[in-house]
């Protein structure tokens, strides 16, 4: 496959065209009016330039743009294309008409795809003489940023068409989630619809206010946005249309009166300046006070969505892992919904559903058979060692800020404070130390991977600790504990891999530097910003950066406190591999699997020998921790911390 035709130059169409060109395909974009093509060309040019400025495009901008051309002629656009993607607005008749035109002109070997968020692939395929040629590709908005694509098999889609569609999506650098059966809303929209319907019912029945619902989801469940906040961002008219489309096609949901009223008033969300919240230039984001978070139980708000996800597994629509990937990448969840349910307890989810069904009278709130089966089998989640997933040991019961999952010879250690971007606190230090002790003794584990839940690897040490005014002695003790942890990781008799995405800053970067390998997503941001707080790295940063990158680069990173891209970190020798967004997990799994096949005793000996080849680190670490704790007592450090808390530029005076 070398060429792509995109039919429709709107938001989704031009985004798909852009990522296809970046991936190396020759692209032709078509639409019904020249003004749509001109607008698409301008947006693509602007976007590719922005990506180039961030180092996220491997080739010169003009080379990427040279692969895209525009035409008003559908026949010209599709006749030589290996992949044809219909990306017109969500109108069944319009899409059918476009696909019937495609069938006339596209070559017989071309893969035909439709980008739709809710319309059945099986219904759309009726426009084609050969219905087996059509596959659903649900890209998420904006396609350039969102790494998820739902690949949907229609009732007549052939296996060869499905395989080709998945291969194409992966070549774009996107993460495939396979929807095995053509159902309304696929995965993400069905789960989002359940969350939104539940939230609206809580408000309609006066069980909670809009703010209380959003605060609970945001500050207790750790979601990036509350349900109503997200609805405003998506557009209330868009959500209402999705609910209506789902309902018309047999999904058990009623369009919410709350949404209908807002749409009738033309209060459509952020784009209209008002929805469930009000927006202005001075206040562009919804105000959701954290003190309202305890007024409603977040498990009650999310248990119907868990029920829907479990039903998707039960009915063979998708797997647990794919569903969790979908909500993380498609909805921005800090971790998978089913993984969350395992941590709450399957019994808590079922109890919640039964109570909600009584109060709200909705059949779709009755626990599905899969949940009831899990209960009957005693598979209650982490606390029983098995729920939707299997867990390696009872140790997970006593770890709150750290997760541990074993997949064969590879152990995955997860930093689990996603609501704080996995900022390290005293509890996490202790639990990481405990996990490392457990893994050192576990002879079945050959490789350890450290990763972060949610949107970041680790944003650094939790600065709230320093806001309470600890003494230099207390700071010295804390820093020593952090250093001992990093030394423990560094000397673990098994290879340790840091899987880095999002922010990897301060103490988080120091944690990663103690690992044997650092593999990063291309959009990851790394650095040691402590100097901006009037401090220096305290958990080994000055020592390990110097050893890996040399003193000159160490000075630049530490003296200026700049953040660097994953690509820059790789060039400096601080990162060992960079993967396109959406490909990190797959790359880390392959890397860890290859390591695990090497002889474990030889690996342990090689690690000891390589570590011993470096000059003694203890003296440098002692100097670093002493300097860090002494700096903490300075006026400059207090000013730096205060400025960070107050979101202003610090004024250092040298005292």
N, C-alpha and C positions, 0 to 999 in steps of 0.2 A: 504494500500500500504506500503510494507516494503522493497522491493528490486528494484534496478534500473540497467538496462543494458545500457551502452553507446557504440555505434558503431562508432569508429573513435577516435583516441587518440591525435589528433592535438590540436591547441590552444583552440578551443571551446570545444572539447570533454573532454580533461582532466580538463578544468575549470568546466564544468558541473558535472563531476564525483566528483571533490573536494567539491563543494557546497552541493551535494547530501549526501556525507559522513558526512560532518559537520552537516547537518540537521538530521542525525541519520539513513539514509538508508544504507543497504548493497548494495555495488556497484561492478559490474563487467565491466571492460573495455576491448574492443577487437579492434584489427586492423589487417592489412595484414602482417606486419613484426615485429619481436621482437624488433628491434631498435626503432621503434615508441613507443612501450609500455615502453621500458626502459627510453626513454626520458620523457615520460609522468609521469612515477613514480618519476623521479628526480625532475621534476618541481612541482608536487603536494607536495612532501615532503618539498621542500624549501618554498613553499607558505604557507603551514599549519604552519610551524615553525615561519615564519614571522608574521602570524596572531596571533599566541600564544604569541609572544613577545609583541604585541600591546594590549593584553588582549581581543582579538576579537574572541577567541575560548573558549568555556566553559569547554571543556574536555582536558585531556592530549593529546599531539600530537600523541603518539603511539596508543591511543584508536581510534582516528579518522582514522589514516592510516590503522588500522587493519580491517576496514570495506571495504577496496578497494582491489580487486584482479584483475589480468590481465591474459588474455588468447588470443591465436590466433584462438581459435575454436568458431565460431559464434554460433553454436548450443548450446554449453556449456554456452555461455554468456547469451542467451536469454530465455532458456527453463523454468527457474523458476522465471523470472523477472515479477514484477507487472507493471513496466513502462519500455518501451524500447524506447530509444532516438537515432535516427539516426543523426550523427553529422559529416558526411563526407564532403569533399570539394563541393563547389557550382557547381556541374555538374549534370544536370537532369538525364542523362542515368545512371551515377554511383549511384545516390541516388535511382533511381527506382530499379536497380539491387539489392542493399543492402536491400531495403524494401521487395522485393520479397523473399529473403532468410529469412528475419525475419518472414514473414507470414507462412513459412513452419514449423518453430521451436517454435515460441512463443505460450504460452498457450492462449486459447480463451478469457480469462478474462483480458488479459494484455492490457494496454493502449499503443497505438503506436503513437509516436510523431516524427516529423522531425524538426531539427533545421536548418532553412534556413532564409536568409536575403532578398531574392527576388523571389525565384522560387515558382510558384503557388502550393498550397497544393492540389488543385483539380487534376492537372496534375500528381503530385507525387502519389496520391492515386490510380491511374490506375494500379499500380503494385500490388495492394492487391485484393484478392478475395472479401473481404468485405471493400468497400471504406469508410464506416461509421466509421471505427475504427481509422482513422488517423486525428490527430490534429497538427497544426503548432505551434511550440514554438520557437520564435525568441529571443534567448538570445543575449545580447550585450557584446562586447569584452572590457575588460576581465570579464568573468562571475562572478568571485569572488568579483569584485569591483562594477560592474554595477548592480544597483538594479532593472532595468526595464526588463520585458519580454513581448513581444507582443504575445498574444495568438490568433491564426488565425483559423477561422472556414472555412473549405473547403466547396464546394458545397454539398458534401455528408456527412460531419461530423455530427454524431448524437449528440443530446443534452447531452446524458449521457457521451459521450467521451469528449465533450467540458467542461462539469462541472468537470469531473475527472482531466482533464489537468489543469484547473484553480486551483483546490484544491491542486494539486501537487506543482505547482509553488508557491503558497502562503505558503506552508509548508517549502519551501526552503528559506523563508524570503524575497521573491522578490515581486515587485509591478506588478500586472497584468494590462495590457491595452488590452481590448478586441477589435479585428478587426472582425466585424460582417460578412463581406463578403470578399471573397478571391480575392484581387486585386493586381496587380503588385506593389511591393515596400512597401505594407502595409501602415504604417503611417509615421514612421521616415524617411525611405529612400525616400519616395515620396517628403516629405517636404524638406529634404536635397538636393534632386535633383533639385527642383525648385530654392532654394537659390543658388546652384552652377551654374545652367544654367543662371540665371539672372546676377550673378557676371561676368561670362565669356562673356556674351553679352555686358555688360558695357565696358569691356576691348576691345573686338573685334571691337566694333563700336567707339572706342576711346572717350567714354564719361567719362571715368575715368581710372586711372592706377590701377594696382594690389594693390599697397600700399594704395592708396586712398580708394579703396573699403574696404580693411581690416581694415584700421584705423577707418572708419565710423562705421562699424559693431562692432568693439571692444570698441571704446571709446564713441560713441554716442548711439548705441543701447544697449551697455552693455554686448555683447556676450563674452564668454571666449576666443574665437579665431575668426579671420576673416575667410572668406570663403576659400581663397587660403591657408592660414595658416593651417586650418583644413584639407584641401585636401592633403597637404603635409604630414600631420601626419597620415591620413588614408591610403595613398598610391594612387598615380594617376592612376596606372593600375587597382587597385580595383574599384575606382570610375568610370573609363571608362567602365569597365565590367558591373557595375551596370546600368549605363546609357544605354548601348547596350541591356542588358537584359530587361530593362523597355520598351525601344523603340520597341523591337521585339514582346512584348506582348501587344502592343496597347496603352501604355502610351504616350501622346503627348509630346515627347521630342526628340531632335536630339543630338547625341553624340557631345560634344564640340570639335571644331577644336583645341582649345588651349590644351585640354587634350590629344587629339590624337597626336599632335606634340611633347608634352613632353614625352609621352610614347614611341613614335618612337625614340626619342633621349635617351631613358632609364633614363631620369631624373624623377624618380618615387617618389620623396619626401624625407622625413627624412631618410628613410632606405637606400637611394642611395647617400645621401650627397648633393643632389640638386633636386629641383623641381621648384616650383614658387619662392622659396628662396634658398639660399645656406646655408649649415650647416657644422660645423666642431666641433672638441673637444673644441676649444676655443670659439666657438659661436654656441651652440647647439640649439638655438631657433631663430625663425624668428624675424628680427628687423622691427617693425611696429611703426613708429614715430607718436605720438599723434597729432602733428601739421598738419598732413594731413587729420584729421578727418572731417573737415568742407567742403571738396571739393566736396562731393557727399551726397545727402540726404539719410539717412539710411532707411526711409520709402519706398523710391523707390526700394531699394535693397531687402526689405522684403515683400512688398505688394504682389508679385506673390506667395510667400509661404503662406501668409494669405489667398489668394484666393484658393489655393489648400486645405488648412485646412478647409475652409468654404465649399468647394465642398465635402469633406469627410463627413461632418455633413449632408449636403443637401442630399447626396446619401445613407445615413443610414449606412455608414461604421463604424463610431465611434461617440462618444459624444464630446462636447466641452471640458469637463473636462478631459476626457481620452487623447484627443489630446494634451492638454496643459501639462498634466503629462508626456506624451511621449517625448515632446521636452525638458522639463526640465531635466528629468532623462536620456534620450537617447542622447541628443545633448548638455547638459550642459547649456541651456538657463537660464538666471537669473530668469525668470518667464515665464508663458505660452505665446505662440505666440498670441493666440486670446485675452488673457488678455492685452497684449501689444497693440494690435490693438484697443481695447476699449479705452485705454489711449491716443492713437494718434488721434482717431476719425475715425469712419467707413467712413465718408465722405472723409477724407484725403486719406484713403486707396483706395477708389473707384476712386477718382480723379487721384491718382498716376497710377492706373492700366490703365485707359483710355488713359492717356498721354503716358505711356510706349507702349501700343498696337499700337499707331500711329507711334511712333519712331522706334520700333523694329519689328512690323509687325507679331507678334506671336498671334495666336488664343487663346492660353492658358492664355494670359494676359487679356482677356476680363473678366470683373467682372461676377462672377457666379450668378445664380438666387438668392441664399440665401443672398448674399451681396446686391443685388438690392432690395430684399424684406425688408431687414433691413433699407435701405435708405428710402423706401417708407413709412415705419411705423414710421419714425422718431427715430429709435433706433440707435443713433449715438455713443454709448459708454458711458463712464463715465459722459461726460458733459450733457447727456440727462437722466441719471439715468438708462439707459438700452441699451445694445448692444448685444454682445454674452452672456453677463451675466447681472444680475440685481444688482444695487447698492443701498445701503440703503438710501442715502440722497444726497442733493445737496452739502453737506459739502465736498465731495470728490473733488469738483471743486477747492477748495482753499488749498487743501493739496497736496503737491508735493512729500514730502519725506516720507509720511505715507499713507497707504491705509486702508480703512475700508469696511468690507463686513459683512453683517448680514445673518446668516443662522438660521432662527427661533429665539430661545431665546439666541443663542450664537453669539457674535460679534468677528470677527477676525480682529485684528489690525496688519498690516504688515509694518515692517521697509522697506522702499523702496529706498535704495541707493545701489543696488546690485553691481554696478560698483566699489564701494568702500567697498565692503563686509559689507554694512549697517553701516559704521562708523557714529557715531552720530556727528552732527554739530549743530550750534546755531538754524538753521531753523528747524531741526528735533525736538529739545527740545521744541520749541514753538508749533509745530504742534502736538506733542504727548500730550502736556498739553491741547491743544484745543480738541483733540479727547477724552481724558479722561473726560473733562467737558461735552462733548456731551453725552458720554455713561452714566455718572452719572445721567443725567436728563432723559435718555431714559428708561421708565418703562418696555418696552418690552424686554430689554436685561437683562438676568439673570447671564450670565457668559461671561467673556472677555478672549480671547486668544491672546497673543502677540507672533508674529513669525517674521522671517526674509525672505525676498525674495532672490532668488538665492542660492548661495553656503554656506551662513553663517547666523547664528542668528544675531550676531553683533560683529564686530572685535574690538570695543572699541570707544573711542572718537577720532574724526578726528584730527590727530596730526598736520595737516596743519595750524590749528588755532594757535597753539603755536609757529609755525615757524616765524610768523610775529612780534613776540616780544611784546605780551601784558604785561601790568604792573601787579604787584601782586594784585592791587585793582580790575583790570578787570578780572583776573583769579578768584579772590574770588567771584565776582558777578556771573560769569559763573557757578562755582561749586555750589553756593547757589541755582541757578536756577535748576541745575540737581538734587540736594538734594530735593528741593521742589517737583519736578516731581515725584521722587521715593516715597516720603512720600504720595503724592496724590494717587499713584497707591496702595501703602500699605494700605491706609485708605479708598479706594473706597468701597462703600457699596455692592460690588458684588465680588465673587471669581475671581481672576485673575490668569491665567495659562500661564507660559512661555513655548513655544514649541521650543526646542533648537536643532539645527543641525549645523554642521560645527563649525566655531569658535564662542566662547562666551567668550570674553576676556575683561579685563579692565572695562570700563564703560558699556560695553554690559553685563558683568557678574553682575555688580552692578544693572543694570536695571532688570535682571532676579531675583536677590536676593530680590528685592522689591515685587515680585509677591508672591501669596499664595502657588503656586505649581510650580515646575520646572520638566518638562518631557523632556527627551533628547534621541536623537538617539545615538546608541552605539558608532559610530565613532566621536561624538562631542568632541571638545577640549575646556576645560574651564580653567580659571585662572585669576590672578591679577598680570600682569607682570610689573606694574609701577616702581617697585624698580630698574629694569634694565635701566630705564630712569633717575634714581636719584630722583624719586618721590614716593609718596604713593597713594593708592586709595583715591579718593576725593569725591565720591558720595555715601558713605555709606558702602563701602566694608569692612573696618576694623570693623565696628559695627555689620553688619549683619552676616558676616562669624563667628565672635566670638559667637554670639547668637545661630547660627545654629550648628556649629561644635565644639565650645569650644575654649578657648584661645590658647591651644597648637597647634592645627591644623591651627588656624588663623595665628599664628606666622610663621609656616612653609610655608604656602601659600604666605603670604605677604612678609616675609623676603627674601625668595629665588626667588619669582616671577615665580615659575615653572608652567608649564601647566599640567593639569591632565585630565585623561580620564573620560568619563561619568560614567563608572563603579566605578572608584575611588571616584568620587564626590558623587555617591549614597552611598557608604560605609561610607563616612564622614558625611552624612546627609544633603548635599548641593543640592542633586537632589532626587526627590521623585519617579522617575520611569525611567527605561532605556528600549528602544525598539530597536529591530534589525533594521539595515538600511533598509529603504523602508517601515517600519511599523509604523513610528512615527505619520504621519498624521492620519492614521486609529485609532491609540491608543489615540491620543489627542481628536479626535472627540468623541470617546466612553466615555472618561473621562469627557469631558465637557458636553456631553448629560446627563450623570448620575448626575452630579452636578446640572444641570439646572432643574432636577425633584425634587430637595429638596426645602422646603419652603423658598422663598427669604427673608422674614423678619427675620426668624430664622437664616438663614445664615449670614445676615448682623449683627445681634446681637451677634452671636457666634464669628464672625471676630473681632468685637470691643472688646469683652471680652478677647479674646486670646491676641490681641495686647496690651490691657491694663495690662495684667498680667506681661509683661516684664518691667524691670526698665526703667526710662526715657531715651530716646535716644537723646534728644535735646543737652544735654551737650556734649555727645560723638561726635555728628555730628559737633557741633561748633568747637571742638578741631581738628577734622579731616580736616575741610575746612580751618581753619587757618593755620594748619601745611602744607597742600598742597600748598596754595598760597604763603607761605613764602619760601617753598622749591623751588618753581618755580624761585625765584630770585637768586638761588645759581649757582656757576660755575659748580657744578656737574650736575645739571638739564640741563644746556645749553649743556654740553658735552654729556649727555645721549641722548638728542634730536638730536644733530648733528650726533652722531654715528649711531642712528637709520636711519636717512635720508641718510647717506653715506654708510649704510650696513657694518659697522665695529664694532668691540668690543670696548665699551667705556672704558676710563681711568679715573676713579674717583680719586679726590685728597682731598676730605673732606673739600672743601671750597664752 
